[in-house]
């Protein structure tokens, strides 16, 4: 898949860490998970893309604007490294294009009439439940 934006390898820090979850004795010895760190705030991305990403409220962003991703889906370090890069670009693609502006719309005449008719029927139903005053 061709991405509209490119992230330089020097801007991304990859480190091998131990994966969580089941794996027997091997899980305690082998660092097969990959932690990817990408400083969004100080990256070479266009300013509008950075602003959208930093304002997104993504839980993987630190207060300093560093995006931290943990890839541990696969058993091998290399597969997790490829997965981390793929997920980084997947996240970048979310913020690459500005969201479409919302167009204000009006309800149709028929939908307004149906709503008012429903309210009138409900009003009659409820008024029929009221106790009449004793004369």
Backbone bond lengths (Angstrom), bond angles and torsions (degrees), N, CA, C in turn:
res aa  C-N    CA-C-N  psi(-1)  N-CA   C-N-CA  omega(-1)  CA-C   N-CA-C  phi
1 X - - - 1.447 - - 1.519 109.55 -
2 X 1.316 116.44 134.46 1.464 122.30 -178.55 1.526 108.90 -90.11
3 X 1.331 115.91 128.06 1.457 121.69 179.94 1.521 109.35 -100.10
4 X 1.325 115.46 144.72 1.461 119.34 -179.40 1.532 111.43 -75.49
5 X 1.326 117.02 -27.12 1.459 121.31 179.68 1.522 110.25 -115.99
6 X 1.336 115.82 152.50 1.460 120.49 -179.30 1.522 109.67 -121.71
7 X 1.324 115.96 139.38 1.461 121.88 175.91 1.525 107.37 -109.63
8 X 1.324 116.23 126.45 1.452 121.80 -179.76 1.530 109.94 -70.94
9 X 1.337 117.29 139.60 1.467 121.95 -179.82 1.531 112.26 -57.57
10 X 1.328 117.05 -32.18 1.465 120.84 -177.80 1.532 112.17 -69.23
11 X 1.327 117.27 -20.77 1.462 120.79 -178.97 1.527 112.59 -83.94
12 X 1.322 116.35 -10.73 1.464 121.35 -177.30 1.518 109.76 -109.76
13 X 1.326 115.78 133.47 1.463 121.46 178.12 1.525 108.05 -109.76
14 X 1.321 116.77 120.27 1.461 122.33 178.78 1.522 109.07 -110.88
15 X 1.327 116.27 134.59 1.458 119.40 176.18 1.521 108.86 -139.85
16 X 1.325 115.27 144.54 1.459 121.49 179.55 1.523 108.86 -86.98
17 X 1.335 115.57 130.82 1.461 121.49 178.76 1.519 108.68 -132.88
18 X 1.307 116.81 166.90 1.460 120.24 178.43 1.512 110.28 -75.16
19 X 1.314 114.64 137.63 1.459 120.12 179.58 1.521 110.16 -80.72
20 X 1.318 116.04 155.32 1.454 121.39 176.11 1.514 109.34 -92.83
21 X 1.328 116.19 170.96 1.454 121.09 173.50 1.508 113.45 90.28
22 X 1.333 116.17 -172.83 1.453 121.39 -175.89 1.522 112.37 -69.40
23 X 1.315 115.66 154.76 1.456 119.68 178.10 1.518 111.09 171.69
24 X 1.313 116.17 4.71 1.467 119.42 177.41 1.510 111.55 70.00
25 X 1.329 116.34 -150.64 1.458 121.68 -177.23 1.523 111.89 -68.06
26 X 1.320 116.43 -26.96 1.464 121.33 -175.90 1.531 112.08 -65.19
27 X 1.330 117.63 -31.77 1.456 121.12 -173.79 1.531 111.92 -64.42
28 X 1.310 118.01 -26.59 1.461 121.52 -179.13 1.528 113.25 -84.55
29 X 1.329 117.58 -11.94 1.464 121.06 -175.78 1.523 113.43 -107.15
30 X 1.334 116.62 -31.52 1.462 120.95 -168.84 1.529 110.43 -107.79
31 X 1.315 116.17 130.80 1.471 121.18 176.23 1.522 108.36 -94.08
32 X 1.321 116.23 86.14 1.467 119.66 -175.09 1.523 112.89 -98.71
33 X 1.327 118.57 -14.93 1.458 120.50 178.04 1.529 109.70 -81.70
34 X 1.319 115.75 155.11 1.462 121.59 -179.63 1.524 108.77 -120.38
35 X 1.328 115.05 130.78 1.463 119.88 172.84 1.517 107.54 -106.11
36 X 1.336 115.52 122.34 1.457 121.64 -179.04 1.535 107.93 -105.98
37 X 1.332 115.83 130.33 1.463 121.20 177.46 1.531 107.87 -121.77
38 X 1.337 115.16 126.94 1.462 120.94 -179.11 1.528 107.97 -133.92
39 X 1.323 115.91 118.36 1.464 120.95 -179.34 1.525 109.01 -82.20
40 X 1.317 115.19 97.25 1.464 121.28 -177.55 1.526 110.31 -65.89
41 X 1.322 116.34 -43.30 1.466 121.07 -175.48 1.529 112.82 -60.61
42 X 1.332 118.02 -35.30 1.470 121.43 -177.12 1.529 112.58 -109.76
43 X 1.319 117.48 21.62 1.470 120.77 -177.72 1.525 110.87 -85.30
44 X 1.333 114.74 175.16 1.463 120.52 -179.84 1.534 111.84 -92.55
45 X 1.325 117.17 14.85 1.465 121.00 178.15 1.525 110.07 -69.17
46 X 1.336 118.05 156.35 1.471 119.92 175.79 1.538 110.98 -60.10
47 X 1.316 116.03 149.34 1.467 121.66 -174.62 1.528 112.93 -59.25
48 X 1.338 117.53 -38.94 1.466 119.21 -178.15 1.533 111.28 -67.72
49 X 1.326 117.16 -36.53 1.471 121.37 178.47 1.535 109.16 -67.42
50 X 1.336 116.26 -44.28 1.469 120.34 178.23 1.522 110.42 -59.37
51 X 1.329 116.47 -45.02 1.464 120.87 -177.91 1.529 110.90 -61.80
52 X 1.339 117.05 -44.31 1.480 120.19 179.00 1.518 110.83 -63.06
53 X 1.336 117.20 -42.09 1.467 121.69 -178.16 1.536 110.49 -66.14
54 X 1.336 116.33 -44.79 1.466 119.92 -177.75 1.527 111.99 -70.38
55 X 1.328 117.78 -27.20 1.467 121.56 178.90 1.520 112.81 -87.16
56 X 1.340 117.46 -3.74 1.468 121.24 -171.74 1.522 114.32 -70.28
57 X 1.329 117.82 -25.42 1.460 119.38 -177.42 1.523 112.44 79.65
58 X 1.324 117.73 19.56 1.463 122.65 178.26 1.529 108.96 -62.60
59 X 1.325 116.88 129.49 1.470 121.01 -176.98 1.526 112.36 -69.16
60 X 1.326 117.73 -14.52 1.465 120.77 179.39 1.526 112.33 -85.77
61 X 1.334 117.56 -1.88 1.465 122.62 176.86 1.519 109.43 -92.97
62 X 1.328 116.20 133.69 1.466 119.84 175.47 1.528 108.30 -83.38
63 X 1.328 116.28 173.05 1.466 120.72 178.97 1.530 111.59 -63.73
64 X 1.337 116.55 -27.50 1.472 120.85 179.95 1.520 112.14 -82.66
65 X 1.326 118.02 -3.47 1.459 121.10 178.86 1.516 113.58 89.29
66 X 1.339 117.89 25.25 1.465 121.94 178.01 1.531 107.95 -99.63
67 X 1.322 115.87 126.03 1.461 122.45 179.39 1.529 107.92 -89.43
68 X 1.336 117.47 121.68 1.462 122.20 -178.76 1.516 108.74 -116.65
69 X 1.326 115.53 125.67 1.461 121.93 -177.03 1.524 108.65 -128.21
70 X 1.320 117.01 134.68 1.460 121.19 178.34 1.526 108.76 -113.12
71 X 1.321 116.91 119.48 1.467 122.25 -179.93 1.523 108.62 -108.32
72 X 1.327 116.50 114.79 1.467 120.64 -179.64 1.517 112.16 -143.25
73 X 1.324 116.74 25.27 1.470 120.96 -178.79 1.528 112.84 -70.93
74 X 1.329 116.00 -30.27 1.462 120.90 -173.47 1.524 111.07 -106.86
75 X 1.323 115.05 166.53 1.468 120.37 -177.32 1.518 113.24 -84.90
76 X 1.347 116.51 -20.52 1.463 118.97 -177.66 1.524 110.86 -106.58
77 X 1.313 114.29 150.80 1.459 120.75 -179.32 1.525 111.05 -64.50
78 X 1.313 116.66 -40.31 1.465 120.53 -178.01 1.530 111.65 -65.51
79 X 1.328 116.41 -41.62 1.473 119.97 178.53 1.528 110.02 -64.43
80 X 1.328 117.01 -38.32 1.464 120.60 178.12 1.529 111.30 -69.01
81 X 1.327 117.03 -33.32 1.469 121.20 177.43 1.535 110.06 -64.17
82 X 1.331 116.26 -45.76 1.476 121.32 178.01 1.527 109.88 -62.77
83 X 1.335 116.37 -41.78 1.461 121.73 179.63 1.534 110.68 -63.78
84 X 1.324 118.09 -39.81 1.464 121.72 179.86 1.528 110.50 -63.29
85 X 1.336 117.11 -44.99 1.470 120.54 178.24 1.527 110.55 -63.04
86 X 1.336 116.62 -42.26 1.469 120.42 -179.50 1.528 110.73 -62.15
87 X 1.326 116.29 -42.29 1.466 120.33 -179.53 1.526 111.73 -70.70
88 X 1.335 117.21 -31.05 1.465 120.95 175.79 1.527 109.78 -64.19
89 X 1.329 116.59 -47.74 1.465 120.19 179.61 1.530 111.52 -67.64
90 X 1.325 116.87 -33.17 1.464 121.42 176.50 1.532 109.80 -62.18
91 X 1.328 115.81 -43.35 1.464 120.79 178.52 1.519 110.62 -67.89
92 X 1.327 117.18 -40.80 1.459 121.52 179.16 1.528 110.94 -61.05
93 X 1.336 116.75 -40.42 1.463 120.81 -179.74 1.526 112.02 -61.81
94 X 1.338 117.74 -28.13 1.469 120.81 178.18 1.524 110.99 -63.70
95 X 1.332 116.52 -34.56 1.462 120.64 -174.49 1.527 113.05 -104.43
96 X 1.322 117.64 -0.25 1.467 121.02 -176.39 1.525 112.07 -67.04
97 X 1.327 117.57 -38.78 1.460 120.97 -177.67 1.530 110.11 -109.84
98 X 1.331 117.25 140.60 1.468 118.92 179.17 1.533 110.47 -66.93
99 X 1.332 117.34 149.64 1.462 119.06 178.90 1.527 110.43 -67.48
100 X 1.316 116.78 150.66 1.456 120.63 179.31 1.528 108.93 -68.91
101 X 1.336 116.46 137.28 1.470 117.86 178.07 1.523 110.48 -68.46
102 X 1.323 116.25 143.81 1.453 121.43 -178.52 1.518 109.54 -77.32
103 X 1.336 116.33 135.14 1.451 121.36 176.63 1.519 107.99 -98.74
104 X 1.327 116.31 126.14 1.457 119.88 178.57 1.523 109.23 -70.28
105 X 1.328 116.61 136.92 1.463 121.05 179.50 1.515 109.49 -126.97
106 X 1.335 115.78 159.47 1.462 121.11 177.54 1.517 108.16 -110.10
107 X 1.347 117.07 148.90 1.466 118.16 174.27 1.531 109.16 -69.11
108 X 1.316 116.52 151.27 1.466 120.07 179.66 1.526 109.74 -70.91
109 X 1.315 115.56 159.54 1.463 121.20 179.45 1.524 110.33 -59.14
110 X 1.328 116.44 -43.18 1.469 120.98 -178.88 1.525 112.02 -63.59
111 X 1.347 117.46 -39.47 1.461 119.16 -178.78 1.528 110.58 -68.68
112 X 1.332 117.75 -34.73 1.460 121.15 176.61 1.529 110.12 -64.94
113 X 1.335 116.07 -44.44 1.468 120.25 179.77 1.528 111.31 -62.94
114 X 1.327 117.94 -41.35 1.472 121.05 179.34 1.527 110.69 -64.92
115 X 1.333 116.69 -39.34 1.463 119.96 178.34 1.523 110.61 -64.02
116 X 1.327 117.58 -46.00 1.468 121.00 -179.41 1.531 111.41 -65.32
117 X 1.331 116.03 -37.02 1.467 119.74 178.09 1.530 110.36 -65.42
118 X 1.301 117.19 -40.60 1.462 121.58 177.45 1.520 111.61 -63.37
119 X 1.337 116.29 -38.87 1.465 120.49 178.04 1.523 111.13 -66.09
120 X 1.330 116.56 -38.79 1.468 120.76 -179.98 1.527 110.74 -65.51
121 X 1.339 116.33 -41.53 1.472 120.47 179.02 1.524 110.15 -64.98
122 X 1.331 117.08 -41.99 1.465 121.21 178.73 1.526 110.66 -63.36
123 X 1.335 116.58 -38.09 1.468 121.68 178.95 1.522 110.78 -63.80
124 X 1.340 116.20 -42.72 1.477 120.14 177.99 1.523 110.73 -63.92
125 X 1.313 116.94 -41.91 1.469 121.43 -179.89 1.521 110.28 -60.75
126 X 1.329 116.62 -46.20 1.459 120.35 -177.43 1.532 111.52 -71.18
127 X 1.345 117.33 -37.29 1.463 119.07 -179.84 1.530 110.57 -67.75
128 X 1.312 117.04 -27.87 1.461 120.83 176.47 1.533 112.70 -70.06
129 X 1.320 118.62 -18.08 1.455 121.81 179.36 1.524 112.88 -86.38
130 X 1.345 117.29 -14.24 1.463 120.72 -176.78 1.529 110.27 -68.53
131 X 1.328 115.80 147.21 1.456 120.87 174.41 1.512 108.23 -79.12
132 X 1.326 115.71 139.78 1.465 119.16 176.58 1.523 109.17 -83.70
133 X 1.343 117.59 143.89 1.459 119.42 -179.36 1.534 110.96 -70.11
134 X 1.335 117.54 147.33 1.464 122.63 -179.67 1.521 108.38 -79.34
135 X 1.324 116.74 129.13 1.478 120.22 179.43 1.501 110.33 -94.26
